[in-house]
Amino acid sequence: MFFVFLLASAFSGIEELNVIDADLVFPYINSFDCDEINGQVIHGHQSFIDPQSNCAIITNSIFESILVYNGQGGAILFKNNAFNSSLFINSCTFTDCHNKGGSGGAIESESHEVSILYTCSFNCSAFVEGQFAYLQKLYDSKSEINVTTVYDSIPSGDGQSPIFNLMSDSRMFQLNMTGNLINAGSGSLKINNKNLILHECDIVGSKGDSILTLNSYDCTHDIQRLNIINNSANNGIVFFNGNWAIKDTIFQGNSGDHFYNVGKATLTFTKCVFDVNPEIPSNVKCNDCDFDKLTETFAIGLLNTHLCAAEISATPYLPDDDSKNKAKLIGAIVGGSVGLVVVIVAIVVGIILYRKKQAKDRTTLDLSNNPLLAGNERE
Protein backbone atom coordinates (compact mmCIF):
# COMPACT_ATOMS: atom_id res chain seq x y z
CA MET A 1 0.00 0.00 0.00
CA PHE A 2 1.37 3.35 -1.03
CA PHE A 3 0.99 5.96 1.68
CA VAL A 4 1.47 9.62 0.94
CA PHE A 5 1.91 12.19 3.67
CA LEU A 6 0.41 15.63 3.13
CA LEU A 7 3.38 17.93 3.43
CA ALA A 8 3.97 21.64 3.89
CA SER A 9 0.38 22.53 2.93
CA ALA A 10 -0.56 21.33 6.39
CA PHE A 11 0.83 24.55 7.75
CA SER A 12 -0.93 26.89 5.33
CA GLY A 13 -3.65 27.61 7.87
CA ILE A 14 -1.22 28.68 10.58
CA GLU A 15 -0.75 32.42 10.61
CA GLU A 16 1.21 32.69 13.83
CA LEU A 17 2.55 30.27 16.40
CA ASN A 18 3.26 30.77 20.03
CA VAL A 19 6.84 30.08 21.00
CA ILE A 20 6.87 27.10 23.31
CA ASP A 21 8.30 27.80 26.73
CA ALA A 22 11.76 26.28 27.02
CA ASP A 23 10.78 24.86 30.40
CA LEU A 24 8.12 22.76 28.65
CA VAL A 25 10.42 21.49 25.91
CA PHE A 26 11.50 18.52 27.90
CA PRO A 27 15.13 18.82 28.92
CA TYR A 28 15.42 15.05 29.14
CA ILE A 29 14.45 14.21 25.57
CA ASN A 30 17.85 14.87 24.01
CA SER A 31 19.73 13.37 26.92
CA PHE A 32 18.30 9.87 26.95
CA ASP A 33 17.20 7.20 24.55
CA CYS A 34 13.39 7.48 24.69
CA ASP A 35 10.95 4.96 23.30
CA GLU A 36 10.07 6.28 19.86
CA ILE A 37 7.47 5.93 17.11
CA ASN A 38 8.10 7.91 13.92
CA GLY A 39 6.44 7.82 10.52
CA GLN A 40 4.22 4.82 11.25
CA VAL A 41 0.63 3.89 10.39
CA ILE A 42 -0.73 2.11 13.45
CA HIS A 43 -3.94 0.14 13.90
CA GLY A 44 -3.46 -1.15 17.45
CA HIS A 45 -3.16 0.12 21.00
CA GLN A 46 0.32 1.27 22.08
CA SER A 47 1.26 1.04 25.75
CA PHE A 48 4.22 2.80 27.38
CA ILE A 49 4.32 1.74 31.04
CA ASP A 50 7.58 2.68 32.74
CA PRO A 51 9.40 2.99 29.39
CA GLN A 52 13.17 3.22 29.07
CA SER A 53 14.54 6.59 30.10
CA ASN A 54 11.04 7.41 31.38
CA CYS A 55 10.00 9.04 28.10
CA ALA A 56 8.32 8.42 24.74
CA ILE A 57 8.48 10.47 21.53
CA ILE A 58 5.73 9.91 18.94
CA THR A 59 5.97 11.88 15.69
CA ASN A 60 4.62 12.01 12.12
CA SER A 61 2.35 9.00 12.62
CA ILE A 62 -1.22 7.92 11.90
CA PHE A 63 -3.35 6.08 14.48
CA GLU A 64 -6.43 4.72 12.75
CA SER A 65 -9.41 2.48 13.58
CA ILE A 66 -8.30 1.44 17.06
CA LEU A 67 -10.83 -0.07 19.46
CA VAL A 68 -10.27 -1.17 23.05
CA TYR A 69 -12.93 -2.35 25.48
CA ASN A 70 -11.28 -1.75 28.82
CA GLY A 71 -8.18 -0.26 30.34
CA GLN A 72 -6.73 3.18 29.65
CA GLY A 73 -6.19 5.06 26.42
CA GLY A 74 -7.61 3.93 23.08
CA ALA A 75 -4.51 4.50 20.93
CA ILE A 76 -1.82 5.46 23.47
CA LEU A 77 -1.31 4.85 27.17
CA PHE A 78 1.72 6.45 28.80
CA LYS A 79 2.23 5.81 32.50
CA ASN A 80 5.36 6.69 34.44
CA ASN A 81 5.66 8.31 37.84
CA ALA A 82 9.34 9.30 37.65
CA PHE A 83 10.20 12.96 38.24
CA ASN A 84 11.49 13.24 34.64
CA SER A 85 8.77 11.24 32.89
CA SER A 86 7.59 12.83 29.64
CA LEU A 87 5.34 12.10 26.68
CA PHE A 88 5.92 14.07 23.46
CA ILE A 89 3.44 13.83 20.55
CA ASN A 90 4.07 15.90 17.44
CA SER A 91 2.43 15.91 14.00
CA CYS A 92 0.13 12.92 14.43
CA THR A 93 -3.40 12.07 13.32
CA PHE A 94 -5.87 10.03 15.41
CA THR A 95 -8.88 8.81 13.44
CA ASP A 96 -11.62 6.52 14.81
CA CYS A 97 -9.83 5.72 18.05
CA HIS A 98 -12.21 4.47 20.75
CA ASN A 99 -12.05 3.27 24.33
CA LYS A 100 -15.39 1.60 25.02
CA GLY A 101 -14.65 0.79 28.64
CA GLY A 102 -12.48 3.57 30.04
CA SER A 103 -11.03 7.05 29.58
CA GLY A 104 -8.90 8.66 26.88
CA GLY A 105 -10.35 7.79 23.48
CA ALA A 106 -7.02 8.48 21.76
CA ILE A 107 -4.53 9.32 24.55
CA GLU A 108 -4.25 8.75 28.26
CA SER A 109 -1.20 9.92 30.13
CA GLU A 110 -0.01 9.86 33.71
CA SER A 111 3.36 11.55 33.67
CA HIS A 112 5.33 14.56 34.81
CA GLU A 113 5.21 16.33 31.43
CA VAL A 114 3.04 16.02 28.31
CA SER A 115 3.32 17.89 25.02
CA ILE A 116 0.84 17.55 22.14
CA LEU A 117 1.68 19.67 19.08
CA TYR A 118 0.35 19.94 15.49
CA THR A 119 -2.00 17.00 16.05
CA CYS A 120 -5.49 16.07 14.87
CA SER A 121 -8.23 13.96 16.39
CA PHE A 122 -11.27 12.96 14.36
CA ASN A 123 -14.18 10.85 15.62
CA CYS A 124 -12.47 9.54 18.76
CA SER A 125 -14.43 8.61 21.88
CA ALA A 126 -14.18 7.25 25.40
CA PHE A 127 -16.69 5.66 27.73
CA VAL A 128 -15.94 8.23 30.44
CA GLU A 129 -13.65 11.30 30.38
CA GLY A 130 -11.39 12.57 27.62
CA GLN A 131 -12.85 11.67 24.23
CA PHE A 132 -9.50 12.70 22.74
CA ALA A 133 -7.13 13.02 25.70
CA TYR A 134 -7.23 12.34 29.42
CA LEU A 135 -4.23 13.87 31.16
CA GLN A 136 -3.78 12.75 34.75
CA LYS A 137 -1.65 14.78 37.07
CA LEU A 138 1.38 14.08 39.16
CA TYR A 139 2.85 16.53 41.62
CA ASP A 140 4.05 19.67 39.82
CA SER A 141 3.16 18.25 36.40
CA LYS A 142 3.12 20.29 33.18
CA SER A 143 1.30 20.03 29.87
CA GLU A 144 1.45 21.87 26.55
CA ILE A 145 -1.25 21.49 23.87
CA ASN A 146 -0.54 23.68 20.86
CA VAL A 147 -1.97 23.95 17.31
CA THR A 148 -4.22 20.92 17.73
CA THR A 149 -7.70 20.14 16.41
CA VAL A 150 -10.28 17.94 18.13
CA TYR A 151 -13.11 17.32 15.70
CA ASP A 152 -16.34 15.33 15.81
CA SER A 153 -16.14 13.57 19.17
CA ILE A 154 -19.49 11.79 19.58
CA PRO A 155 -19.31 9.34 22.50
CA SER A 156 -21.77 6.62 23.31
CA GLY A 157 -23.30 6.54 26.78
CA ASP A 158 -22.26 9.31 29.17
CA GLY A 159 -18.76 9.97 27.87
CA GLN A 160 -17.61 13.48 28.67
CA SER A 161 -15.13 16.23 27.76
CA PRO A 162 -13.00 15.90 24.58
CA ILE A 163 -10.00 17.09 26.61
CA PHE A 164 -9.94 16.47 30.37
CA ASN A 165 -6.85 18.18 31.72
CA LEU A 166 -5.81 17.48 35.30
CA MET A 167 -2.18 18.54 34.97
CA SER A 168 -0.96 21.05 37.56
CA ASP A 169 0.37 23.60 35.05
CA SER A 170 -1.08 23.77 31.56
CA ARG A 171 -0.57 25.92 28.48
CA MET A 172 -3.05 25.56 25.61
CA PHE A 173 -2.83 27.63 22.43
CA GLN A 174 -4.57 27.59 19.06
CA LEU A 175 -6.94 24.72 19.70
CA ASN A 176 -9.79 24.04 17.28
CA MET A 177 -12.59 22.28 19.15
CA THR A 178 -15.30 21.72 16.53
CA GLY A 179 -18.44 19.59 16.35
CA ASN A 180 -17.99 17.69 19.60
CA LEU A 181 -21.42 16.44 20.67
CA ILE A 182 -21.12 15.38 24.29
CA ASN A 183 -24.05 13.81 26.14
CA ALA A 184 -23.01 15.07 29.57
CA GLY A 185 -20.25 17.27 30.94
CA SER A 186 -18.18 19.69 28.88
CA GLY A 187 -18.45 20.05 25.11
CA SER A 188 -14.81 21.14 24.76
CA LEU A 189 -12.42 21.52 27.68
CA LYS A 190 -12.70 20.44 31.29
CA ILE A 191 -10.08 22.31 33.28
CA ASN A 192 -8.82 21.06 36.64
CA ASN A 193 -5.46 22.84 36.66
CA LYS A 194 -3.59 24.75 39.30
CA ASN A 195 -2.07 27.14 36.73
CA LEU A 196 -3.55 27.70 33.28
CA ILE A 197 -2.86 29.72 30.13
CA LEU A 198 -5.61 29.36 27.49
CA HIS A 199 -5.23 31.60 24.41
CA GLU A 200 -6.37 31.78 20.79
CA CYS A 201 -8.88 28.94 20.53
CA ASP A 202 -11.99 28.17 18.47
CA ILE A 203 -14.85 26.36 20.23
CA VAL A 204 -17.48 25.87 17.55
CA GLY A 205 -20.63 23.83 16.95
CA SER A 206 -20.33 21.69 20.07
CA LYS A 207 -22.86 20.45 22.60
CA GLY A 208 -22.77 19.47 26.27
CA ASP A 209 -24.06 20.29 29.72
CA SER A 210 -21.56 23.14 29.45
CA ILE A 211 -19.13 24.12 26.72
CA LEU A 212 -16.16 25.45 28.67
CA THR A 213 -15.86 23.87 32.12
CA LEU A 214 -13.62 25.76 34.55
CA ASN A 215 -13.66 23.31 37.40
CA SER A 216 -10.65 24.26 39.53
CA TYR A 217 -11.66 26.21 42.60
CA ASP A 218 -8.25 27.82 43.02
CA CYS A 219 -6.45 28.31 39.71
CA THR A 220 -4.04 31.03 38.60
CA HIS A 221 -5.07 31.62 35.02
CA ASP A 222 -4.96 33.73 31.86
CA ILE A 223 -7.85 33.10 29.43
CA GLN A 224 -8.25 35.31 26.38
CA ARG A 225 -9.02 35.58 22.65
CA LEU A 226 -11.47 32.70 22.32
CA ASN A 227 -14.14 32.30 19.64
CA ILE A 228 -17.11 30.54 21.31
CA ILE A 229 -19.53 30.17 18.42
CA ASN A 230 -22.75 28.24 17.65
CA ASN A 231 -22.62 25.93 20.65
CA SER A 232 -25.48 24.45 22.65
CA ALA A 233 -25.42 23.95 26.43
CA ASN A 234 -27.96 22.26 28.66
CA ASN A 235 -26.86 24.30 31.68
CA GLY A 236 -24.45 27.10 30.77
CA ILE A 237 -21.98 27.90 28.02
CA VAL A 238 -19.37 28.59 30.72
CA PHE A 239 -19.43 26.53 33.90
CA PHE A 240 -17.25 27.98 36.65
CA ASN A 241 -16.27 26.88 40.11
CA GLY A 242 -14.08 29.34 42.00
CA ASN A 243 -12.94 32.76 40.83
CA TRP A 244 -12.35 33.11 37.09
CA ALA A 245 -11.78 35.83 34.50
CA ILE A 246 -12.12 35.75 30.70
CA LYS A 247 -10.82 38.53 28.44
CA ASP A 248 -11.31 39.51 24.78
CA THR A 249 -13.63 36.62 23.93
CA ILE A 250 -16.46 36.49 21.38
CA PHE A 251 -19.76 34.72 22.12
CA GLN A 252 -22.05 34.35 19.11
CA GLY A 253 -24.86 32.02 18.03
CA ASN A 254 -24.85 30.01 21.26
CA SER A 255 -28.00 28.50 22.73
CA GLY A 256 -28.68 27.92 26.41
CA ASP A 257 -27.74 30.04 29.40
CA HIS A 258 -24.35 31.67 29.16
CA PHE A 259 -23.30 31.17 32.79
CA TYR A 260 -23.68 28.38 35.31
CA ASN A 261 -22.01 27.72 38.63
CA VAL A 262 -22.37 25.88 41.90
CA GLY A 263 -21.38 27.14 45.34
CA LYS A 264 -19.46 30.34 45.88
CA ALA A 265 -17.89 31.40 42.62
CA THR A 266 -17.27 34.53 40.56
CA LEU A 267 -16.70 35.12 36.85
CA THR A 268 -15.45 38.38 35.34
CA PHE A 269 -15.59 39.21 31.63
CA THR A 270 -13.42 42.01 30.26
CA LYS A 271 -13.79 43.42 26.73
CA CYS A 272 -15.90 40.48 25.60
CA VAL A 273 -18.56 40.63 22.86
CA PHE A 274 -21.98 38.94 23.08
CA ASP A 275 -24.52 38.81 20.26
CA VAL A 276 -27.31 38.78 22.86
CA ASN A 277 -27.96 40.56 26.12
CA PRO A 278 -27.95 37.64 28.56
CA GLU A 279 -29.32 37.78 32.06
CA ILE A 280 -26.29 38.41 34.25
CA PRO A 281 -26.35 36.95 37.78
CA SER A 282 -24.88 38.83 40.72
CA ASN A 283 -21.66 36.74 40.76
CA VAL A 284 -20.86 37.56 37.11
CA LYS A 285 -19.28 40.91 36.28
CA CYS A 286 -18.70 42.52 32.89
CA ASN A 287 -16.10 45.21 32.34
CA ASP A 288 -16.21 47.13 29.06
CA CYS A 289 -18.18 44.37 27.28
CA ASP A 290 -20.50 44.76 24.26
CA PHE A 291 -23.97 43.20 24.10
CA ASP A 292 -26.41 42.66 21.22
CA LYS A 293 -23.51 43.07 18.86
CA LEU A 294 -22.28 40.99 15.96
CA THR A 295 -18.58 41.15 15.24
CA GLU A 296 -15.97 39.32 13.23
CA THR A 297 -14.33 36.47 15.07
CA PHE A 298 -10.64 36.50 15.84
CA ALA A 299 -8.41 35.30 13.02
CA ILE A 300 -6.58 32.45 14.71
CA GLY A 301 -3.90 30.37 13.05
CA LEU A 302 -5.30 26.84 13.28
CA LEU A 303 -4.29 23.51 11.86
CA ASN A 304 -6.19 22.75 8.65
CA THR A 305 -9.37 21.01 9.77
CA HIS A 306 -9.51 18.74 6.72
CA LEU A 307 -6.39 16.96 7.92
CA CYS A 308 -8.41 15.57 10.82
CA ALA A 309 -11.57 14.65 8.96
CA ALA A 310 -10.34 13.69 5.53
CA GLU A 311 -10.08 10.09 4.46
CA ILE A 312 -8.91 10.64 0.91
CA SER A 313 -8.85 7.85 -1.67
CA ALA A 314 -6.33 7.88 -4.48
CA THR A 315 -5.04 5.43 -7.08
CA PRO A 316 -1.30 4.93 -6.46
CA TYR A 317 -0.46 3.71 -10.01
CA LEU A 318 1.35 0.63 -8.82
CA PRO A 319 2.92 -1.59 -11.51
CA ASP A 320 0.10 -4.15 -11.18
CA ASP A 321 -2.56 -1.51 -10.68
CA ASP A 322 -6.17 -2.60 -10.90
CA SER A 323 -9.45 -1.58 -9.37
CA LYS A 324 -8.45 -3.12 -6.03
CA ASN A 325 -5.32 -1.03 -5.68
CA LYS A 326 -6.76 1.78 -3.60
CA ALA A 327 -4.80 3.44 -0.85
CA LYS A 328 -6.19 5.35 2.08
CA LEU A 329 -4.40 8.58 2.65
CA ILE A 330 -4.84 10.02 6.13
CA GLY A 331 -3.25 13.44 6.54
CA ALA A 332 -0.23 13.30 8.82
CA ILE A 333 1.85 16.45 9.13
CA VAL A 334 5.52 16.51 8.34
CA GLY A 335 7.99 19.35 8.05
CA GLY A 336 8.72 21.29 4.93
CA SER A 337 12.22 19.80 4.80
CA VAL A 338 10.76 16.32 4.33
CA GLY A 339 8.59 17.67 1.54
CA LEU A 340 11.68 19.06 -0.18
CA VAL A 341 13.41 15.68 0.01
CA VAL A 342 10.38 13.96 -1.53
CA VAL A 343 10.30 16.45 -4.39
CA ILE A 344 14.02 15.99 -5.08
CA VAL A 345 13.69 12.18 -5.05
CA ALA A 346 10.74 12.38 -7.43
CA ILE A 347 12.71 14.56 -9.85
CA VAL A 348 15.76 12.27 -9.75
CA VAL A 349 13.64 9.14 -10.31
CA GLY A 350 11.83 10.86 -13.15
CA ILE A 351 15.12 11.77 -14.85
CA ILE A 352 16.49 8.23 -14.48
CA LEU A 353 13.34 6.66 -15.90
CA TYR A 354 13.29 9.18 -18.70
CA ARG A 355 16.88 8.44 -19.74
CA LYS A 356 16.30 4.67 -19.61
CA LYS A 357 13.20 4.99 -21.73
CA GLN A 358 14.92 7.38 -24.14
CA ALA A 359 17.87 5.04 -24.54
CA LYS A 360 15.57 2.13 -25.25
CA ASP A 361 13.18 3.45 -27.86
CA ARG A 362 13.67 7.25 -27.97
CA THR A 363 10.08 7.85 -26.87
CA THR A 364 9.00 10.48 -24.37
CA LEU A 365 8.32 9.35 -20.84
CA ASP A 366 4.77 9.95 -19.58
CA LEU A 367 5.28 11.30 -16.04
CA SER A 368 1.69 10.42 -15.14
CA ASN A 369 2.87 6.82 -14.84
CA ASN A 370 5.57 7.72 -12.35
CA PRO A 371 4.33 6.40 -8.99
CA LEU A 372 6.22 9.02 -7.03
CA LEU A 373 4.52 11.84 -8.91
CA ALA A 374 1.08 10.48 -9.73
CA GLY A 375 0.64 9.03 -6.26
CA ASN A 376 0.31 12.53 -4.85
CA GLU A 377 -2.91 13.24 -6.70
CA ARG A 378 -6.02 13.63 -4.57
CA GLU A 379 -9.64 13.12 -5.52
C-alpha positions in Angstrom: 0.0 0.0 0.0 1.4 3.3 -1.0 1.0 6.0 1.7 1.5 9.6 0.9 1.9 12.2 3.7 0.4 15.6 3.1 3.4 17.9 3.4 4.0 21.6 3.9 0.4 22.5 2.9 -0.6 21.3 6.4 0.8 24.5 7.8 -0.9 26.9 5.3 -3.7 27.6 7.9 -1.2 28.7 10.6 -0.8 32.4 10.6 1.2 32.7 13.8 2.6 30.3 16.4 3.3 30.8 20.0 6.8 30.1 21.0 6.9 27.1 23.3 8.3 27.8 26.7 11.8 26.3 27.0 10.8 24.9 30.4 8.1 22.8 28.7 10.4 21.5 25.9 11.5 18.5 27.9 15.1 18.8 28.9 15.4 15.0 29.1 14.5 14.2 25.6 17.8 14.9 24.0 19.7 13.4 26.9 18.3 9.9 27.0 17.2 7.2 24.5 13.4 7.5 24.7 11.0 5.0 23.3 10.1 6.3 19.9 7.5 5.9 17.1 8.1 7.9 13.9 6.4 7.8 10.5 4.2 4.8 11.2 0.6 3.9 10.4 -0.7 2.1 13.4 -3.9 0.1 13.9 -3.5 -1.2 17.4 -3.2 0.1 21.0 0.3 1.3 22.1 1.3 1.0 25.8 4.2 2.8 27.4 4.3 1.7 31.0 7.6 2.7 32.7 9.4 3.0 29.4 13.2 3.2 29.1 14.5 6.6 30.1 11.0 7.4 31.4 10.0 9.0 28.1 8.3 8.4 24.7 8.5 10.5 21.5 5.7 9.9 18.9 6.0 11.9 15.7 4.6 12.0 12.1 2.4 9.0 12.6 -1.2 7.9 11.9 -3.3 6.1 14.5 -6.4 4.7 12.7 -9.4 2.5 13.6 -8.3 1.4 17.1 -10.8 -0.1 19.5 -10.3 -1.2 23.1 -12.9 -2.3 25.5 -11.3 -1.7 28.8 -8.2 -0.3 30.3 -6.7 3.2 29.7 -6.2 5.1 26.4 -7.6 3.9 23.1 -4.5 4.5 20.9 -1.8 5.5 23.5 -1.3 4.8 27.2 1.7 6.4 28.8 2.2 5.8 32.5 5.4 6.7 34.4 5.7 8.3 37.8 9.3 9.3 37.6 10.2 13.0 38.2 11.5 13.2 34.6 8.8 11.2 32.9 7.6 12.8 29.6 5.3 12.1 26.7 5.9 14.1 23.5 3.4 13.8 20.6 4.1 15.9 17.4 2.4 15.9 14.0 0.1 12.9 14.4 -3.4 12.1 13.3 -5.9 10.0 15.4 -8.9 8.8 13.4 -11.6 6.5 14.8 -9.8 5.7 18.1 -12.2 4.5 20.7 -12.0 3.3 24.3 -15.4 1.6 25.0 -14.6 0.8 28.6 -12.5 3.6 30.0 -11.0 7.1 29.6 -8.9 8.7 26.9 -10.3 7.8 23.5 -7.0 8.5 21.8 -4.5 9.3 24.5 -4.3 8.8 28.3 -1.2 9.9 30.1 0.0 9.9 33.7 3.4 11.6 33.7 5.3 14.6 34.8 5.2 16.3 31.4 3.0 16.0 28.3 3.3 17.9 25.0 0.8 17.5 22.1 1.7 19.7 19.1 0.4 19.9 15.5 -2.0 17.0 16.1 -5.5 16.1 14.9 -8.2 14.0 16.4 -11.3 13.0 14.4 -14.2 10.8 15.6 -12.5 9.5 18.8 -14.4 8.6 21.9 -14.2 7.3 25.4 -16.7 5.7 27.7 -15.9 8.2 30.4 -13.7 11.3 30.4 -11.4 12.6 27.6 -12.8 11.7 24.2 -9.5 12.7 22.7 -7.1 13.0 25.7 -7.2 12.3 29.4 -4.2 13.9 31.2 -3.8 12.7 34.8 -1.6 14.8 37.1 1.4 14.1 39.2 2.8 16.5 41.6 4.1 19.7 39.8 3.2 18.3 36.4 3.1 20.3 33.2 1.3 20.0 29.9 1.5 21.9 26.6 -1.2 21.5 23.9 -0.5 23.7 20.9 -2.0 23.9 17.3 -4.2 20.9 17.7 -7.7 20.1 16.4 -10.3 17.9 18.1 -13.1 17.3 15.7 -16.3 15.3 15.8 -16.1 13.6 19.2 -19.5 11.8 19.6 -19.3 9.3 22.5 -21.8 6.6 23.3 -23.3 6.5 26.8 -22.3 9.3 29.2 -18.8 10.0 27.9 -17.6 13.5 28.7 -15.1 16.2 27.8 -13.0 15.9 24.6 -10.0 17.1 26.6 -9.9 16.5 30.4 -6.8 18.2 31.7 -5.8 17.5 35.3 -2.2 18.5 35.0 -1.0 21.0 37.6 0.4 23.6 35.0 -1.1 23.8 31.6 -0.6 25.9 28.5 -3.1 25.6 25.6 -2.8 27.6 22.4 -4.6 27.6 19.1 -6.9 24.7 19.7 -9.8 24.0 17.3 -12.6 22.3 19.1 -15.3 21.7 16.5 -18.4 19.6 16.3 -18.0 17.7 19.6 -21.4 16.4 20.7 -21.1 15.4 24.3 -24.1 13.8 26.1 -23.0 15.1 29.6 -20.3 17.3 30.9 -18.2 19.7 28.9 -18.4 20.1 25.1 -14.8 21.1 24.8 -12.4 21.5 27.7 -12.7 20.4 31.3 -10.1 22.3 33.3 -8.8 21.1 36.6 -5.5 22.8 36.7 -3.6 24.7 39.3 -2.1 27.1 36.7 -3.6 27.7 33.3 -2.9 29.7 30.1 -5.6 29.4 27.5 -5.2 31.6 24.4 -6.4 31.8 20.8 -8.9 28.9 20.5 -12.0 28.2 18.5 -14.8 26.4 20.2 -17.5 25.9 17.5 -20.6 23.8 17.0 -20.3 21.7 20.1 -22.9 20.4 22.6 -22.8 19.5 26.3 -24.1 20.3 29.7 -21.6 23.1 29.5 -19.1 24.1 26.7 -16.2 25.4 28.7 -15.9 23.9 32.1 -13.6 25.8 34.6 -13.7 23.3 37.4 -10.6 24.3 39.5 -11.7 26.2 42.6 -8.3 27.8 43.0 -6.4 28.3 39.7 -4.0 31.0 38.6 -5.1 31.6 35.0 -5.0 33.7 31.9 -7.8 33.1 29.4 -8.3 35.3 26.4 -9.0 35.6 22.7 -11.5 32.7 22.3 -14.1 32.3 19.6 -17.1 30.5 21.3 -19.5 30.2 18.4 -22.8 28.2 17.6 -22.6 25.9 20.7 -25.5 24.5 22.7 -25.4 23.9 26.4 -28.0 22.3 28.7 -26.9 24.3 31.7 -24.5 27.1 30.8 -22.0 27.9 28.0 -19.4 28.6 30.7 -19.4 26.5 33.9 -17.3 28.0 36.6 -16.3 26.9 40.1 -14.1 29.3 42.0 -12.9 32.8 40.8 -12.4 33.1 37.1 -11.8 35.8 34.5 -12.1 35.7 30.7 -10.8 38.5 28.4 -11.3 39.5 24.8 -13.6 36.6 23.9 -16.5 36.5 21.4 -19.8 34.7 22.1 -22.1 34.3 19.1 -24.9 32.0 18.0 -24.8 30.0 21.3 -28.0 28.5 22.7 -28.7 27.9 26.4 -27.7 30.0 29.4 -24.3 31.7 29.2 -23.3 31.2 32.8 -23.7 28.4 35.3 -22.0 27.7 38.6 -22.4 25.9 41.9 -21.4 27.1 45.3 -19.5 30.3 45.9 -17.9 31.4 42.6 -17.3 34.5 40.6 -16.7 35.1 36.9 -15.4 38.4 35.3 -15.6 39.2 31.6 -13.4 42.0 30.3 -13.8 43.4 26.7 -15.9 40.5 25.6 -18.6 40.6 22.9 -22.0 38.9 23.1 -24.5 38.8 20.3 -27.3 38.8 22.9 -28.0 40.6 26.1 -27.9 37.6 28.6 -29.3 37.8 32.1 -26.3 38.4 34.3 -26.3 36.9 37.8 -24.9 38.8 40.7 -21.7 36.7 40.8 -20.9 37.6 37.1 -19.3 40.9 36.3 -18.7 42.5 32.9 -16.1 45.2 32.3 -16.2 47.1 29.1 -18.2 44.4 27.3 -20.5 44.8 24.3 -24.0 43.2 24.1 -26.4 42.7 21.2 -23.5 43.1 18.9 -22.3 41.0 16.0 -18.6 41.1 15.2 -16.0 39.3 13.2 -14.3 36.5 15.1 -10.6 36.5 15.8 -8.4 35.3 13.0 -6.6 32.5 14.7 -3.9 30.4 13.0 -5.3 26.8 13.3 -4.3 23.5 11.9 -6.2 22.8 8.7 -9.4 21.0 9.8 -9.5 18.7 6.7 -6.4 17.0 7.9 -8.4 15.6 10.8 -11.6 14.7 9.0 -10.3 13.7 5.5 -10.1 10.1 4.5 -8.9 10.6 0.9 -8.8 7.9 -1.7 -6.3 7.9 -4.5 -5.0 5.4 -7.1 -1.3 4.9 -6.5 -0.5 3.7 -10.0 1.4 0.6 -8.8 2.9 -1.6 -11.5 0.1 -4.2 -11.2 -2.6 -1.5 -10.7 -6.2 -2.6 -10.9 -9.5 -1.6 -9.4 -8.5 -3.1 -6.0 -5.3 -1.0 -5.7 -6.8 1.8 -3.6 -4.8 3.4 -0.8 -6.2 5.4 2.1 -4.4 8.6 2.6 -4.8 10.0 6.1 -3.3 13.4 6.5 -0.2 13.3 8.8 1.8 16.4 9.1 5.5 16.5 8.3 8.0 19.3 8.1 8.7 21.3 4.9 12.2 19.8 4.8 10.8 16.3 4.3 8.6 17.7 1.5 11.7 19.1 -0.2 13.4 15.7 0.0 10.4 14.0 -1.5 10.3 16.5 -4.4 14.0 16.0 -5.1 13.7 12.2 -5.0 10.7 12.4 -7.4 12.7 14.6 -9.9 15.8 12.3 -9.8 13.6 9.1 -10.3 11.8 10.9 -13.2 15.1 11.8 -14.9 16.5 8.2 -14.5 13.3 6.7 -15.9 13.3 9.2 -18.7 16.9 8.4 -19.7 16.3 4.7 -19.6 13.2 5.0 -21.7 14.9 7.4 -24.1 17.9 5.0 -24.5 15.6 2.1 -25.3 13.2 3.4 -27.9 13.7 7.2 -28.0 10.1 7.9 -26.9 9.0 10.5 -24.4 8.3 9.3 -20.8 4.8 10.0 -19.6 5.3 11.3 -16.0 1.7 10.4 -15.1 2.9 6.8 -14.8 5.6 7.7 -12.3 4.3 6.4 -9.0 6.2 9.0 -7.0 4.5 11.8 -8.9 1.1 10.5 -9.7 0.6 9.0 -6.3 0.3 12.5 -4.9 -2.9 13.2 -6.7 -6.0 13.6 -4.6 -9.6 13.1 -5.5 
